[in-house]
Amino acid sequence: MSKLTNFYKKILIWRYKHISERQFVYVLSVLVGFLAGIGTLLLKNLTFYFHQILEDGLIKDYHHSLYFIFPIIGLFLVYYIKKYLIKKDIGHGISTTLQSISKKSGIIERYKIYASLITAPITVGFGGSVGLQGPAVSTGAALGSGVAQLFHMNMRTRMLLIGCATAGAMSSMFKAPIAAIIFAVEIFSLDLAFASLVPLLLASVSAVITSYFFLGKDVLFSVRLQEAFEINDLAFYIILAVFTGFSSVYFSKIYFKIINFFRKYTPFKRLLFGGIAIGIMLFLIPPLFGEGYGIINNLLSENAGAALKSIHYNIDFDNVWMVILFLLIIGVFKVIAMTTTFAAGGVGGIFIPTLVMGSALGNVTAKIINQFGFDVSETNFTLIGMTGLMAGVLHAPLTAIFLIAEITGGYDLFVPLMLVSAVSYAITKYFISNSIYTIELAKRGELITHNKDKNVMMMMNISSIIEKNFVKINPEMSLGTMLKQVVSKSKRNIFPVVDEHNMFLGIVLLDDIRPMMFNQDLYETTYVEDFMKIAPAIIFYEDDTEKVMQKFKESGAWNLPVVKNETYVGFISKSKLLSVYRSKLIEVTV
């Protein structure tokens, strides 16, 4: 062990001597992109392996009857793995990564490197109706943070490498390196400056090359545009934009309602009820099984019959209205199945389910329009339906535009892509201010944004700047006792007044008692309660930094007391607060 430690130290020393900080960040970004690419490939291949086990051999002969039991088995396996093997909360990939950036200075626990790698393929492989993009980001981000910690990089570089890992996971998953960079910037609010752009480019390219090396030219969505944008179809694209906008609102609200409903129950009851519910849904609507890439690819190929072939009812799918009905059912229930999988304890992401729902709704829109004598491209509407849902649900319109354009070569559709993305995002934003990824963080004031001042204040730890060397006094203490026992020994000019239970009552300033200090007649006849006063403002322990700053601004005070559950904790000084803020700002931006 000592030899390994010495070797590690020699590497660090050599690096400091021979490689500049910027060059080393470039090297690490390539490494992180490669590791994120490998992590994504492992996720995809493990999931495919479980699919093969369940769908081949003897099992496929009883496939439809086993749709009910597959997800329950998978969720029970995930439950016991989390409880007895991992023994820690995994969380939802992108949300927990955002929280690690905002409140933990980009330090992500090492167990998250393998936690999603184990549990997500089981969840999806056994039929959980979720995606792998969130777990891929979680695994990559943990690797990025781990690499940064291994080489003792500062907080800003840790955050940058997490962004590189995110871009790498996205690039490897979809083979869309440009969209991957935009995704990292849009979701993680990274600064798109030259210093961060080059590492993001290197990580994204490194990951996509890794994907090409292991998978060749295989892509998730095998489609190329056959029909260009027609200006005569503009009104129909506006209809699609409004449809996907309100569908995004439905997606988000249903997600929150189901999650909040299941929170009332214990984890085991969630597993039991959720497992049964998702099993019934998959038995009744088999296309909801797993991620749903088959649905997307078949709809892009204008082969809706193949997308619905797993439905075992005796239905004539040559009837276009029956196809429309079942595609709408898939669109409506995909979010319900996805959220129920999460609520039951499954591990996965919302990215792919969003694309599945968008593809179904876009295809339905085209089919309905064509039934009234028009001739619009079902492939184009399927693609742009995906864009609208992604822009609305994820609150990531630029990612939606470039991802669809890049993976399909559909740059000729930029006009409708931009139009639908903007309208869908605007409608969703009007009703829902934050995405599924960020809403809980926003409520707690822990959401990273492009506002650098707010980000710095959010990253500050208020508890670390509380000063506790103020001598406490009680209201029954006489002036003489206070002067002899407190003032003479204190180095501060402010004194908190508390009762016997340490409840905060008020303050005494040295300036307030200075006129009485030399009048000995008042020593035994005047008490603290006679000259104490209320504080100009009180900082509550749970206040965020922005609120603390506001209280200092409004009160004009230089020191304010901190209270937790009505008990006195200490004081925060404006000078120390501003000093810590300046240090954190330098740490984040330099």
C-alpha positions as CSV (number, residue, x, y, z in Angstrom):
1,M,0.0,0.0,0.0
2,S,2.9,2.4,0.8
3,K,4.5,1.7,-2.6
4,L,1.2,2.6,-4.3
5,T,0.9,5.8,-2.2
6,N,4.5,6.8,-3.0
7,F,3.9,6.2,-6.7
8,Y,0.7,8.3,-6.6
9,K,2.6,11.1,-4.9
10,K,5.3,11.0,-7.5
11,I,2.7,11.3,-10.3
12,L,1.3,14.4,-8.5
13,I,4.7,15.9,-8.1
14,W,5.6,15.2,-11.7
15,R,2.3,16.7,-12.9
16,Y,2.9,20.0,-10.9
17,K,6.4,20.3,-12.4
18,H,5.7,19.5,-16.0
19,I,2.0,20.1,-16.9
20,S,0.2,23.4,-16.5
21,E,-3.2,23.5,-14.8
22,R,-5.1,24.2,-18.1
23,Q,-3.3,21.4,-19.9
24,F,-4.0,19.0,-17.1
25,V,-7.7,19.9,-17.1
26,Y,-7.7,19.0,-20.9
27,V,-6.2,15.6,-20.1
28,L,-8.7,15.0,-17.3
29,S,-11.6,16.0,-19.6
30,V,-10.6,13.3,-22.1
31,L,-10.2,10.8,-19.3
32,V,-13.6,11.7,-17.9
33,G,-15.3,11.5,-21.3
34,F,-13.8,8.1,-21.8
35,L,-14.9,6.8,-18.4
36,A,-18.4,8.3,-18.9
37,G,-18.6,6.6,-22.3
38,I,-17.6,3.2,-20.7
39,G,-20.1,3.6,-18.0
40,T,-22.9,4.3,-20.5
41,L,-21.9,1.3,-22.6
42,L,-22.0,-0.9,-19.5
43,L,-25.5,0.3,-18.7
44,K,-26.8,-0.3,-22.2
45,N,-25.2,-3.7,-22.5
46,L,-26.3,-5.0,-19.1
47,T,-29.9,-3.8,-19.8
48,F,-29.7,-5.6,-23.2
49,Y,-28.4,-8.7,-21.4
50,F,-31.4,-8.8,-19.1
51,H,-33.8,-8.2,-22.0
52,Q,-32.2,-11.2,-23.8
53,I,-32.7,-13.4,-20.7
54,L,-36.3,-12.5,-20.4
55,E,-37.3,-12.5,-24.1
56,D,-35.4,-15.5,-25.5
57,G,-35.7,-19.2,-25.0
58,L,-38.6,-20.7,-23.1
59,I,-39.7,-17.5,-21.5
60,K,-40.8,-15.9,-24.8
61,D,-43.4,-18.7,-25.2
62,Y,-45.2,-17.3,-22.1
63,H,-44.2,-13.7,-22.8
64,H,-47.6,-11.9,-22.5
65,S,-48.6,-13.8,-19.3
66,L,-45.3,-12.9,-17.7
67,Y,-45.5,-9.2,-18.3
68,F,-47.2,-8.9,-15.0
69,I,-44.5,-10.6,-13.0
70,F,-41.3,-9.3,-14.7
71,P,-41.3,-5.8,-13.3
72,I,-42.3,-7.0,-9.8
73,I,-39.2,-9.3,-9.8
74,G,-37.0,-6.6,-11.0
75,L,-38.2,-4.0,-8.4
76,F,-37.8,-6.6,-5.6
77,L,-34.2,-7.2,-6.7
78,V,-33.5,-3.5,-6.8
79,Y,-35.1,-3.0,-3.4
80,Y,-32.9,-5.7,-1.7
81,I,-29.8,-4.5,-3.5
82,K,-30.3,-1.0,-2.3
83,K,-31.2,-2.1,1.3
84,Y,-28.5,-4.8,1.9
85,L,-25.8,-4.2,-0.6
86,I,-25.6,-0.4,-1.3
87,K,-27.3,0.6,2.0
88,K,-27.5,4.2,0.9
89,D,-30.0,6.4,-1.1
90,I,-29.3,6.4,-4.8
91,G,-31.6,9.2,-5.7
92,H,-32.5,10.3,-9.3
93,G,-29.4,10.9,-11.3
94,I,-29.6,14.4,-12.6
95,S,-31.3,15.9,-9.6
96,T,-28.8,14.4,-7.1
97,T,-25.9,15.6,-9.3
98,L,-27.3,19.1,-9.4
99,Q,-27.6,19.0,-5.6
100,S,-24.0,17.8,-5.2
101,I,-22.9,20.8,-7.3
102,S,-24.9,23.4,-5.4
103,K,-24.5,22.1,-1.8
104,K,-21.5,19.8,-1.7
105,S,-19.0,21.7,-3.9
106,G,-19.1,19.1,-6.5
107,I,-18.1,16.2,-4.2
108,I,-20.1,13.1,-5.1
109,E,-20.0,9.9,-3.0
110,R,-18.0,7.1,-4.6
111,Y,-20.8,4.5,-4.2
112,K,-22.8,6.4,-6.9
113,I,-20.2,5.2,-9.5
114,Y,-21.6,1.7,-9.3
115,A,-25.0,2.1,-7.6
116,S,-26.9,3.0,-10.8
117,L,-24.8,0.6,-12.9
118,I,-26.2,-2.3,-10.8
119,T,-29.8,-1.2,-10.2
120,A,-30.8,0.7,-13.5
121,P,-30.2,-2.3,-15.9
122,I,-32.3,-4.5,-13.6
123,T,-35.1,-1.9,-13.4
124,V,-35.2,-1.4,-17.1
125,G,-34.3,-4.9,-18.2
126,F,-37.1,-6.4,-16.2
127,G,-39.6,-4.1,-17.7
128,G,-39.5,-0.9,-15.7
129,S,-40.8,1.9,-17.9
130,V,-37.9,4.3,-17.4
131,G,-34.8,5.3,-19.3
132,L,-31.0,5.0,-18.8
133,Q,-29.9,8.5,-19.5
134,G,-30.3,9.7,-15.8
135,P,-28.3,6.7,-14.4
136,A,-25.7,7.3,-17.2
137,V,-25.3,10.9,-16.1
138,S,-25.2,9.8,-12.4
139,T,-22.5,7.3,-13.0
140,G,-20.5,9.6,-15.2
141,A,-20.8,12.6,-12.8
142,A,-19.6,10.4,-9.9
143,L,-16.6,9.3,-12.0
144,G,-15.9,13.0,-12.9
145,S,-16.0,14.1,-9.3
146,G,-13.9,11.1,-8.3
147,V,-11.2,11.9,-10.8
148,A,-11.2,15.6,-9.7
149,Q,-10.8,14.5,-6.1
150,L,-8.1,12.0,-6.9
151,F,-5.9,14.8,-8.4
152,H,-6.9,17.4,-5.8
153,M,-8.6,19.7,-8.2
154,N,-10.4,22.8,-6.9
155,M,-14.1,23.2,-6.7
156,R,-14.5,25.0,-10.0
157,T,-12.6,22.2,-11.9
158,R,-14.6,19.6,-10.0
159,M,-17.8,21.1,-11.4
160,L,-16.4,21.4,-14.8
161,L,-15.4,17.8,-14.9
162,I,-18.9,16.8,-13.7
163,G,-20.2,18.8,-16.7
164,C,-17.7,17.0,-18.9
165,A,-18.9,13.6,-17.6
166,T,-22.5,14.7,-18.3
167,A,-21.7,15.6,-21.9
168,G,-19.8,12.4,-22.2
169,A,-22.7,10.3,-21.0
170,M,-25.1,12.1,-23.4
171,S,-22.7,11.9,-26.3
172,S,-22.0,8.2,-25.8
173,M,-25.7,7.4,-25.4
174,F,-27.0,9.2,-28.5
175,K,-23.8,9.7,-30.6
176,A,-24.7,13.4,-30.6
177,P,-21.6,15.3,-29.3
178,I,-22.9,18.8,-30.0
179,A,-26.2,18.2,-28.3
180,A,-24.3,16.7,-25.4
181,I,-22.4,19.9,-24.8
182,I,-25.6,22.0,-25.0
183,F,-27.3,19.6,-22.6
184,A,-24.4,20.0,-20.0
185,V,-24.6,23.8,-20.3
186,E,-28.4,24.0,-20.3
187,I,-29.1,21.6,-17.4
188,F,-26.1,22.3,-15.2
189,S,-25.8,26.0,-16.0
190,L,-22.1,25.8,-16.9
191,D,-20.4,28.9,-18.1
192,L,-19.8,28.6,-21.8
193,A,-16.5,30.4,-21.8
194,F,-13.4,29.2,-23.7
195,A,-11.9,27.8,-20.5
196,S,-14.9,25.4,-20.1
197,L,-15.8,24.9,-23.8
198,V,-12.6,23.1,-24.8
199,P,-12.8,20.5,-22.0
200,L,-16.5,19.9,-22.8
201,L,-15.6,19.4,-26.5
202,L,-12.8,17.0,-25.6
203,A,-15.0,15.0,-23.2
204,S,-17.8,14.8,-25.7
205,V,-15.6,13.7,-28.5
206,S,-13.7,11.2,-26.3
207,A,-17.0,9.6,-25.2
208,V,-18.5,9.4,-28.7
209,I,-15.2,7.9,-30.1
210,T,-15.5,5.3,-27.3
211,S,-19.0,4.5,-28.4
212,Y,-18.0,4.1,-32.0
213,F,-15.1,1.9,-31.0
214,F,-17.2,-0.6,-29.1
215,L,-20.5,-0.3,-31.0
216,G,-19.5,0.7,-34.5
217,K,-22.1,2.8,-36.4
218,D,-25.0,1.4,-34.4
219,V,-27.3,4.2,-33.4
220,L,-30.4,4.4,-31.2
221,F,-32.6,6.1,-33.8
222,S,-32.0,4.8,-37.3
223,V,-33.7,7.5,-39.5
224,R,-32.8,10.0,-42.1
225,L,-35.1,12.7,-43.4
226,Q,-36.9,12.0,-46.6
227,E,-39.0,15.1,-46.7
228,A,-37.9,18.7,-46.1
229,F,-39.8,21.4,-44.3
230,E,-42.7,22.8,-46.3
231,I,-43.9,26.4,-45.5
232,N,-47.5,25.2,-46.1
233,D,-47.2,23.0,-43.1
234,L,-46.4,25.8,-40.7
235,A,-49.9,26.0,-39.2
236,F,-49.9,22.3,-38.5
237,Y,-46.5,22.6,-36.7
238,I,-48.1,25.4,-34.5
239,I,-50.9,23.0,-33.6
240,L,-48.3,20.3,-32.7
241,A,-46.4,22.9,-30.6
242,V,-49.5,23.7,-28.6
243,F,-50.4,20.0,-28.2
244,T,-46.9,19.1,-27.0
245,G,-46.8,22.1,-24.7
246,F,-50.0,21.1,-22.8
247,S,-48.8,17.4,-23.0
248,S,-45.6,18.5,-21.2
249,V,-47.7,20.2,-18.5
250,Y,-49.7,16.9,-18.1
251,F,-46.5,14.9,-18.0
252,S,-45.0,17.1,-15.2
253,K,-48.2,17.3,-13.1
254,I,-48.9,13.6,-13.3
255,Y,-45.3,12.9,-12.2
256,F,-45.6,15.1,-9.2
257,K,-49.0,13.8,-8.2
258,I,-48.0,10.1,-8.3
259,I,-44.7,10.8,-6.5
260,N,-46.5,12.7,-3.7
261,F,-49.2,10.0,-3.5
262,F,-46.6,7.2,-2.9
263,R,-44.7,9.3,-0.3
264,K,-47.4,8.5,2.2
265,Y,-46.3,4.9,2.3
266,T,-43.3,3.0,3.6
267,P,-40.7,1.9,1.1
268,F,-41.9,-1.7,1.2
269,K,-45.5,-0.7,0.6
270,R,-44.4,1.5,-2.3
271,L,-42.6,-1.5,-3.7
272,L,-45.6,-3.8,-3.4
273,F,-48.3,-1.4,-4.6
274,G,-46.1,0.2,-7.3
275,G,-44.9,-3.2,-8.6
276,I,-48.4,-4.6,-8.9
277,A,-49.6,-1.3,-10.6
278,I,-46.7,-1.3,-13.2
279,G,-47.2,-5.0,-13.8
280,I,-50.9,-4.5,-14.6
281,M,-50.1,-1.6,-16.9
282,L,-47.5,-3.6,-18.8
283,F,-49.7,-6.6,-19.1
284,L,-52.5,-4.4,-20.6
285,I,-50.3,-2.1,-22.6
286,P,-47.2,-4.2,-23.5
287,P,-45.4,-1.4,-25.5
288,L,-44.8,0.3,-22.2
289,F,-42.3,-2.4,-21.4
290,G,-38.8,-1.1,-20.9
291,E,-37.4,2.1,-22.4
292,G,-39.4,2.1,-25.6
293,Y,-36.8,2.6,-28.4
294,G,-38.7,0.1,-30.6
295,I,-41.7,2.4,-30.5
296,I,-39.7,5.4,-31.6
297,N,-37.8,3.7,-34.4
298,N,-40.9,2.1,-35.8
299,L,-42.9,5.3,-35.8
300,L,-39.9,7.1,-37.4
301,S,-40.1,4.4,-40.1
302,E,-43.8,5.1,-40.5
303,N,-44.5,1.5,-39.3
304,A,-47.0,2.0,-36.5
305,G,-48.2,-1.6,-36.8
306,A,-44.7,-2.8,-35.8
307,A,-44.7,-0.4,-32.9
308,L,-48.0,-1.9,-31.6
309,K,-47.3,-5.5,-32.5
310,S,-46.8,-6.6,-28.8
311,I,-50.4,-5.7,-28.0
312,H,-52.1,-9.1,-27.8
313,Y,-55.7,-8.0,-28.3
314,N,-57.6,-9.0,-31.4
315,I,-57.5,-5.5,-33.0
316,D,-57.4,-4.5,-36.6
317,F,-54.4,-2.2,-36.8
318,D,-55.1,-1.6,-40.5
319,N,-57.8,0.8,-39.2
320,V,-55.9,4.1,-38.7
321,W,-58.2,5.3,-36.0
322,M,-57.4,2.2,-33.9
323,V,-53.7,3.0,-34.3
324,I,-54.3,6.6,-33.3
325,L,-56.3,5.4,-30.2
326,F,-53.6,3.1,-29.0
327,L,-50.8,5.5,-29.7
328,L,-52.7,8.1,-27.6
329,I,-53.0,5.4,-24.8
330,I,-49.3,4.9,-25.0
331,G,-48.6,8.6,-24.8
332,V,-51.0,9.1,-21.8
333,F,-49.8,6.0,-19.8
334,K,-46.0,6.3,-20.5
335,V,-45.6,8.9,-17.9
336,I,-47.8,7.0,-15.4
337,A,-45.9,3.8,-15.9
338,M,-42.6,5.7,-15.6
339,T,-43.5,7.5,-12.4
340,T,-45.0,4.4,-10.9
341,T,-41.7,2.6,-11.5
342,F,-39.8,5.4,-9.8
343,A,-42.3,5.5,-6.9
344,A,-41.9,1.8,-6.4
345,G,-38.2,2.1,-5.9
346,G,-36.9,1.6,-9.4
347,V,-33.8,3.4,-10.7
348,G,-33.9,5.1,-14.1
349,G,-34.3,8.4,-15.9
350,I,-37.1,10.5,-17.5
351,F,-35.3,11.4,-20.7
352,I,-36.2,8.4,-22.9
353,P,-39.8,8.2,-21.7
354,T,-40.2,11.8,-22.7
355,L,-39.0,11.0,-26.2
356,V,-41.3,8.0,-26.4
357,M,-44.4,10.0,-25.4
358,G,-43.3,12.8,-27.8
359,S,-42.9,10.4,-30.7
360,A,-46.4,8.9,-30.1
361,L,-48.1,12.3,-29.9
362,G,-46.3,13.7,-32.9
363,N,-47.2,10.6,-35.0
364,V,-50.8,10.9,-33.8
365,T,-51.0,14.5,-34.8
366,A,-49.7,13.7,-38.3
367,K,-52.1,10.8,-38.7
368,I,-55.1,12.9,-37.7
369,I,-54.1,15.8,-40.0
370,N,-53.7,13.3,-42.9
371,Q,-57.2,11.9,-42.3
372,F,-58.6,15.3,-43.2
373,G,-57.2,15.2,-46.7
374,F,-53.8,16.8,-46.1
375,D,-50.4,15.2,-46.7
376,V,-47.8,15.8,-43.9
377,S,-44.7,13.7,-43.1
378,E,-45.4,11.3,-40.2
379,T,-41.6,11.0,-39.7
380,N,-41.1,14.7,-39.4
381,F,-44.0,15.1,-37.0
382,T,-42.7,12.2,-34.9
383,L,-39.3,13.8,-34.7
384,I,-40.7,17.2,-33.8
385,G,-43.1,15.8,-31.3
386,M,-40.1,14.4,-29.5
387,T,-38.6,17.9,-29.6
388,G,-41.7,19.5,-28.2
389,L,-41.9,17.1,-25.2
390,M,-38.2,17.3,-24.5
391,A,-38.3,21.1,-24.5
392,G,-41.3,21.3,-22.3
393,V,-40.7,18.5,-19.8
394,L,-37.0,19.0,-19.4
395,H,-37.0,22.8,-19.8
396,A,-34.2,22.3,-22.2
397,P,-35.3,23.8,-25.6
398,L,-31.8,24.1,-27.1
399,T,-30.9,20.5,-26.2
400,A,-34.2,19.4,-27.8
401,I,-33.5,21.2,-31.1
402,F,-29.9,20.0,-31.5
403,L,-30.4,16.5,-30.3
404,I,-33.1,15.7,-32.8
405,A,-31.3,17.5,-35.6
406,E,-28.0,15.8,-34.9
407,I,-29.2,12.2,-34.4
408,T,-31.3,12.3,-37.5
409,G,-29.4,14.6,-39.8
410,G,-32.5,16.7,-39.7
411,Y,-31.0,20.1,-40.1
412,D,-33.5,20.9,-42.8
413,L,-36.1,21.0,-40.0
414,F,-34.5,23.7,-38.0
415,V,-37.4,26.1,-38.5
416,P,-40.2,23.8,-37.2
417,L,-37.8,22.4,-34.5
418,M,-37.2,25.9,-33.2
419,L,-40.8,26.9,-33.5
420,V,-42.2,23.9,-31.7
421,S,-39.5,23.9,-29.1
422,A,-40.0,27.5,-28.2
423,V,-43.8,27.4,-28.0
424,S,-43.9,24.1,-26.1
425,Y,-41.3,25.4,-23.6
426,A,-43.2,28.7,-23.2
427,I,-46.5,27.0,-22.5
428,T,-44.9,24.6,-19.9
429,K,-42.9,27.4,-18.3
430,Y,-46.1,29.4,-17.8
431,F,-47.7,26.6,-15.8
432,I,-44.7,24.9,-14.2
433,S,-41.7,27.1,-13.3
434,N,-39.1,24.4,-12.9
435,S,-38.5,21.0,-14.5
436,I,-38.8,17.6,-12.9
437,Y,-35.1,17.7,-12.4
438,T,-35.0,21.0,-10.6
439,I,-38.3,21.7,-8.8
440,E,-37.4,20.2,-5.5
441,L,-34.0,21.9,-5.5
442,A,-35.7,25.2,-6.4
443,K,-38.1,24.9,-3.5
444,R,-35.1,24.5,-1.1
445,G,-33.2,27.3,-2.7
446,E,-30.5,24.8,-3.9
447,L,-30.8,25.2,-7.6
448,I,-27.7,26.2,-9.7
449,T,-28.6,28.9,-12.3
450,H,-26.7,31.1,-14.7
451,N,-26.8,33.9,-12.1
452,K,-23.3,33.7,-10.7
453,D,-24.0,35.8,-7.6
454,K,-26.9,33.6,-6.5
455,N,-24.9,30.5,-7.2
456,V,-22.1,31.7,-4.9
457,M,-24.5,32.6,-2.1
458,M,-26.2,29.2,-2.4
459,M,-22.9,27.4,-2.2
460,M,-22.0,29.2,1.0
461,N,-22.4,27.3,4.3
462,I,-24.0,29.7,6.7
463,S,-23.3,27.5,9.7
464,S,-19.6,27.7,9.1
465,I,-19.5,31.5,9.5
466,I,-21.5,31.7,12.8
467,E,-19.4,33.3,15.5
468,K,-19.9,31.9,19.0
469,N,-17.5,33.9,21.2
470,F,-20.2,36.3,22.4
471,V,-20.7,36.2,26.2
472,K,-24.4,35.6,27.1
473,I,-26.2,37.5,29.8
474,N,-29.6,37.0,31.4
475,P,-32.3,39.7,32.0
476,E,-32.0,39.4,35.8
477,M,-28.3,40.3,35.9
478,S,-27.5,43.6,37.5
479,L,-25.5,46.3,35.8
480,G,-22.6,45.9,38.3
481,T,-22.4,42.1,37.8
482,M,-22.5,42.5,34.1
483,L,-19.7,45.0,34.1
484,K,-17.5,42.9,36.4
485,Q,-18.2,39.4,35.1
486,V,-19.0,40.0,31.4
487,V,-17.8,43.3,30.0
488,S,-14.4,43.2,31.6
489,K,-13.7,39.8,30.1
490,S,-15.3,40.1,26.7
491,K,-13.6,41.1,23.5
492,R,-16.9,41.9,21.8
493,N,-19.1,45.0,22.1
494,I,-22.4,43.2,21.8
495,F,-24.0,40.8,24.3
496,P,-26.9,38.4,23.6
497,V,-29.6,38.2,26.3
498,V,-31.0,34.7,26.9
499,D,-33.2,33.1,29.6
500,E,-32.4,30.0,31.6
501,H,-33.4,27.8,28.6
502,N,-31.1,29.7,26.2
503,M,-34.1,31.3,24.5
504,F,-33.0,34.4,22.7
505,L,-34.6,37.6,24.2
506,G,-32.6,40.5,22.9
507,I,-29.2,42.3,22.8
508,V,-27.2,44.8,24.8
509,L,-24.7,47.0,23.0
510,L,-21.7,48.4,24.8
511,D,-22.5,51.8,23.5
512,D,-25.9,51.7,25.2
513,I,-24.5,51.2,28.7
514,R,-21.4,53.4,28.3
515,P,-23.1,56.4,29.9
516,M,-24.0,54.3,33.0
517,M,-20.7,52.4,33.4
518,F,-19.2,54.9,35.8
519,N,-22.3,55.7,37.8
520,Q,-22.0,53.2,40.7
521,D,-25.4,54.2,42.1
522,L,-26.9,52.2,39.3
523,Y,-24.9,49.1,39.7
524,E,-27.3,47.3,42.0
525,T,-30.5,49.1,41.1
526,T,-30.4,48.7,37.3
527,Y,-30.8,45.3,35.6
528,V,-30.2,44.0,32.1
529,E,-33.9,43.9,31.3
530,D,-34.0,47.7,31.9
531,F,-31.7,48.5,29.0
532,M,-31.8,45.5,26.7
533,K,-33.4,46.0,23.3
534,I,-34.6,43.8,20.5
535,A,-32.2,43.0,17.7
536,P,-32.6,45.0,14.4
537,A,-33.2,41.6,12.7
538,I,-32.9,37.9,13.5
539,I,-31.2,35.3,11.3
540,F,-32.9,32.0,11.5
541,Y,-30.7,28.9,11.2
542,E,-32.5,27.7,8.1
543,D,-32.2,31.0,6.2
544,D,-30.3,30.8,3.0
545,T,-27.4,33.2,2.2
546,E,-29.5,35.4,0.0
547,K,-32.0,36.0,2.8
548,V,-29.2,36.7,5.2
549,M,-27.7,39.3,2.9
550,Q,-31.1,40.9,2.6
551,K,-31.5,41.2,6.3
552,F,-28.2,42.9,6.7
553,K,-29.1,45.3,3.9
554,E,-32.5,46.2,5.4
555,S,-31.3,46.4,9.1
556,G,-28.1,48.3,8.4
557,A,-26.5,46.2,11.3
558,W,-23.0,44.8,11.3
559,N,-23.8,41.9,13.6
560,L,-27.0,39.9,13.7
561,P,-28.0,37.0,16.0
562,V,-28.7,33.5,14.8
563,V,-31.6,31.6,16.3
564,K,-32.5,27.9,15.9
565,N,-35.9,26.8,17.2
566,E,-36.0,30.1,19.2
567,T,-32.7,29.2,21.0
568,Y,-29.6,31.4,20.7
569,V,-26.8,30.0,18.5
570,G,-24.4,32.8,17.9
571,F,-23.9,35.9,15.6
572,I,-23.0,36.5,12.0
573,S,-21.0,39.6,11.2
574,K,-21.4,41.4,7.9
575,S,-17.6,41.7,7.4
576,K,-17.1,37.9,7.7
577,L,-20.1,37.2,5.5
578,L,-18.7,39.4,2.8
579,S,-15.2,38.0,3.2
580,V,-16.4,34.4,2.8
581,Y,-18.6,35.5,-0.2
582,R,-15.6,37.1,-1.9
583,S,-13.4,34.0,-1.3
584,K,-16.1,31.7,-2.7
585,L,-16.6,33.9,-5.7
586,I,-12.9,33.7,-6.4
587,E,-12.9,30.0,-6.0
588,V,-15.8,29.6,-8.4
589,T,-14.7,32.0,-11.1
590,V,-10.9,31.9,-11.2
